[in-house]
Amino acid sequence: MPDTNVRLNRPTLERLLLYYHFIHDHLGSHSGQTVSSARIAELLYMDDAQVRKDLAAIGVKGHPHVGFDINQVLETIRRKLGFNEKTRAVVIGAGRLGGAVASYDEFVDYGLEIVALFDNNPQKIGLLIGRHVVQPVQQMEAIIQQHEVQLGIITTPASAAQELADRFIKAGVYSIWNFAPVSLVVPEEVVVRHEHLAVGLAELSYHLNRRKTEQTHLPI
């Protein structure tokens, strides 16, 4: 029997999220409907064996010549990735990025509830951005305690990020989603996800440049 408590690495988590989106958005969740690993692999340009291995890792079993029960796949992925549990979060930094993150309504589908948006700019405090009135950052700790916040999201300039991370940790928030272009120094028990947007752009630029170079050297 597969060990459903096995720790999943980042590539596996990302593939499971791809399967979830594909099945949820394109196949729905009709009772009794099934999908084969080959079908998932074909449409996501992946390896059939990898799909079966990933689903087996979270305890989902397919049936020969039938496939996987769609409802079971969706519910198991939701449970494994924590989508069924509500996670309360706050966003610090009410600029364009922070405002977009705080206003992204689809987070609720993944169990994430943004309860507050903060900034230290007096010109932004009191503004309505999406569903949130921008609060002064001085009130952050009180609101964290009031709402039992579990996740802190940083969308500030790099110069402010470390101090804010320290304040999150001191307030009892041990998960941080960091969009600031700096690596945070945190205790071992704190989980940090760094979203360096420039790194993603650099990766895309590298592959685009490589493709152009390969096309330039194609024989005529």
C-alpha positions as CSV (number, residue, x, y, z in Angstrom):
1,M,0.0,0.0,0.0
2,P,1.5,3.4,-0.9
3,D,2.7,5.7,1.8
4,T,0.3,8.7,1.6
5,N,2.4,10.5,4.2
6,V,5.5,10.5,2.1
7,R,7.1,14.0,1.7
8,L,6.6,15.3,-1.8
9,N,9.4,17.3,-3.5
10,R,8.7,20.6,-5.3
11,P,8.6,19.1,-8.9
12,T,6.0,16.5,-7.7
13,L,3.9,19.2,-6.0
14,E,4.0,21.3,-9.2
15,R,2.9,18.3,-11.4
16,L,0.1,17.4,-9.0
17,L,-1.2,21.0,-9.3
18,L,-1.0,20.7,-13.1
19,Y,-3.1,17.5,-12.9
20,Y,-5.6,19.2,-10.6
21,H,-6.0,22.2,-13.0
22,F,-6.3,20.0,-16.0
23,I,-8.9,17.7,-14.6
24,H,-10.9,20.4,-12.7
25,D,-10.9,22.9,-15.6
26,H,-11.3,20.5,-18.6
27,L,-13.0,17.4,-17.4
28,G,-15.2,18.7,-14.5
29,S,-16.1,16.4,-11.5
30,H,-19.0,14.4,-12.8
31,S,-19.8,11.3,-10.6
32,G,-18.4,8.1,-11.9
33,Q,-16.3,9.8,-14.7
34,T,-12.8,8.5,-15.2
35,V,-9.6,9.6,-17.0
36,S,-6.6,7.6,-18.0
37,S,-3.0,8.5,-17.1
38,A,-2.3,8.3,-20.8
39,R,-4.9,11.0,-21.5
40,I,-3.5,13.3,-18.8
41,A,0.1,12.7,-20.1
42,E,-0.8,13.3,-23.7
43,L,-2.5,16.6,-23.1
44,L,0.1,17.9,-20.6
45,Y,3.0,16.7,-22.8
46,M,4.3,14.5,-20.0
47,D,5.3,10.8,-19.5
48,D,2.5,8.4,-18.8
49,A,4.6,6.5,-16.2
50,Q,5.3,9.7,-14.3
51,V,1.6,10.5,-14.0
52,R,0.9,7.1,-12.6
53,K,3.9,7.4,-10.2
54,D,2.8,10.8,-8.9
55,L,-0.8,9.7,-8.3
56,A,0.3,6.5,-6.6
57,A,2.5,8.6,-4.3
58,I,-0.6,10.2,-2.9
59,G,-2.6,7.0,-2.7
60,V,-4.7,7.2,-5.9
61,K,-5.1,3.9,-7.6
62,G,-6.2,3.5,-11.2
63,H,-8.0,0.5,-12.7
64,P,-6.8,-1.3,-15.9
65,H,-8.7,-0.3,-19.0
66,V,-10.8,2.1,-16.9
67,G,-8.4,4.7,-15.5
68,F,-8.7,7.0,-12.5
69,D,-11.9,8.1,-10.8
70,I,-11.9,11.9,-11.4
71,N,-13.6,12.7,-8.1
72,Q,-11.1,10.7,-6.2
73,V,-8.1,12.3,-7.9
74,L,-9.4,15.8,-7.3
75,E,-10.3,15.3,-3.7
76,T,-7.0,13.5,-2.9
77,I,-4.9,16.2,-4.4
78,R,-7.0,18.9,-2.6
79,R,-6.4,17.0,0.7
80,K,-2.8,16.3,0.1
81,L,-2.0,20.0,-0.9
82,G,-4.0,21.4,2.0
83,F,-6.7,23.0,-0.2
84,N,-9.5,21.8,2.2
85,E,-7.9,23.6,5.1
86,K,-8.4,27.4,5.5
87,T,-5.1,29.3,5.7
88,R,-5.3,32.9,6.8
89,A,-2.7,35.3,5.3
90,V,-1.7,39.0,5.4
91,V,0.0,40.9,2.6
92,I,2.6,43.6,3.4
93,G,3.2,46.1,0.6
94,A,0.2,47.7,-1.1
95,G,1.9,48.5,-4.4
96,R,0.8,47.0,-7.7
97,L,2.1,43.6,-6.9
98,G,0.8,43.5,-3.4
99,G,-2.6,44.8,-4.5
100,A,-2.8,42.2,-7.2
101,V,-1.9,39.4,-4.8
102,A,-4.4,40.7,-2.2
103,S,-7.2,41.0,-4.8
104,Y,-6.7,37.6,-6.4
105,D,-10.1,36.0,-5.8
106,E,-9.1,32.5,-6.9
107,F,-6.9,32.0,-3.8
108,V,-10.1,30.9,-2.0
109,D,-10.2,27.8,-4.2
110,Y,-7.0,26.8,-2.6
111,G,-8.1,27.4,0.9
112,L,-6.2,30.8,1.2
113,E,-8.0,33.8,2.8
114,I,-6.3,37.2,2.7
115,V,-7.4,39.0,5.8
116,A,-5.5,42.2,5.6
117,L,-3.2,44.4,3.4
118,F,-0.6,46.6,5.0
119,D,1.7,49.5,4.0
120,N,3.8,52.1,5.7
121,N,3.0,54.9,3.1
122,P,0.6,57.4,4.6
123,Q,-0.8,58.1,1.1
124,K,-1.8,54.4,0.7
125,I,-3.2,53.8,4.2
126,G,-7.0,53.9,4.1
127,L,-7.2,53.2,0.3
128,L,-9.6,50.5,-0.8
129,I,-7.7,47.9,-2.9
130,G,-9.9,45.1,-4.0
131,R,-11.8,44.1,-0.9
132,H,-9.2,45.4,1.5
133,V,-8.7,48.8,3.1
134,V,-4.9,49.3,3.4
135,Q,-3.9,49.2,7.1
136,P,-0.8,50.8,8.7
137,V,2.0,48.2,9.1
138,Q,2.1,49.1,12.8
139,Q,-1.1,47.2,13.3
140,M,0.2,44.0,11.7
141,E,1.0,42.1,14.9
142,A,-2.4,42.8,16.4
143,I,-4.3,41.7,13.3
144,I,-2.1,38.6,13.1
145,Q,-3.2,37.6,16.6
146,Q,-6.8,38.5,16.0
147,H,-7.2,36.4,12.9
148,E,-4.7,33.7,13.8
149,V,-2.8,34.3,10.7
150,Q,-0.6,31.4,9.4
151,L,1.0,32.9,6.3
152,G,2.8,36.2,5.7
153,I,3.2,37.5,2.2
154,I,5.9,40.1,1.5
155,T,5.6,42.3,-1.6
156,T,7.8,45.2,-0.4
157,P,11.2,46.4,-1.7
158,A,14.1,44.2,-0.7
159,S,15.4,46.7,1.9
160,A,12.3,46.1,4.1
161,A,11.8,42.4,3.6
162,Q,14.1,41.0,6.3
163,E,12.8,43.2,9.1
164,L,9.2,42.3,8.1
165,A,10.1,38.6,8.1
166,D,11.6,38.9,11.6
167,R,8.3,40.6,12.7
168,F,6.3,37.8,11.2
169,I,8.3,35.2,13.0
170,K,8.1,37.0,16.3
171,A,4.3,37.3,15.9
172,G,4.1,33.5,15.4
173,V,3.9,33.3,11.6
174,Y,6.2,30.5,10.4
175,S,5.3,30.4,6.7
176,I,6.4,33.3,4.5
177,W,5.7,33.9,0.8
178,N,8.4,36.3,-0.3
179,F,8.1,38.3,-3.5
180,A,10.9,40.8,-2.5
181,P,14.1,40.3,-4.6
182,V,16.2,39.2,-1.6
183,S,16.8,35.9,0.2
184,L,15.6,35.9,3.8
185,V,17.5,34.6,6.7
186,V,15.1,32.7,8.9
187,P,15.3,29.9,11.5
188,E,15.2,26.3,10.3
189,E,11.6,25.8,11.4
190,V,10.3,28.6,9.2
191,V,9.1,27.7,5.7
192,V,9.9,30.4,3.0
193,R,8.9,30.3,-0.6
194,H,10.9,32.9,-2.6
195,E,9.3,34.2,-5.8
196,H,12.1,36.0,-7.6
197,L,10.3,37.3,-10.6
198,A,13.6,38.2,-12.3
199,V,14.8,34.6,-12.0
200,G,11.8,33.4,-13.8
201,L,12.4,36.0,-16.5
202,A,16.0,35.0,-16.8
203,E,15.1,31.4,-17.3
204,L,12.7,32.3,-20.1
205,S,15.2,34.6,-21.7
206,Y,17.9,31.9,-21.6
207,H,15.6,29.4,-23.4
208,L,14.5,32.0,-25.9
209,N,18.1,33.0,-26.7
210,R,19.1,29.4,-26.9
211,R,16.3,28.7,-29.4
212,K,17.3,31.7,-31.5
213,T,20.9,30.5,-31.5
214,E,19.9,27.0,-32.6
215,Q,17.7,28.3,-35.4
216,T,20.5,30.6,-36.6
217,H,22.8,27.6,-37.0
218,L,20.3,25.4,-38.8
219,P,21.6,24.1,-42.2
220,I,20.2,25.9,-45.2
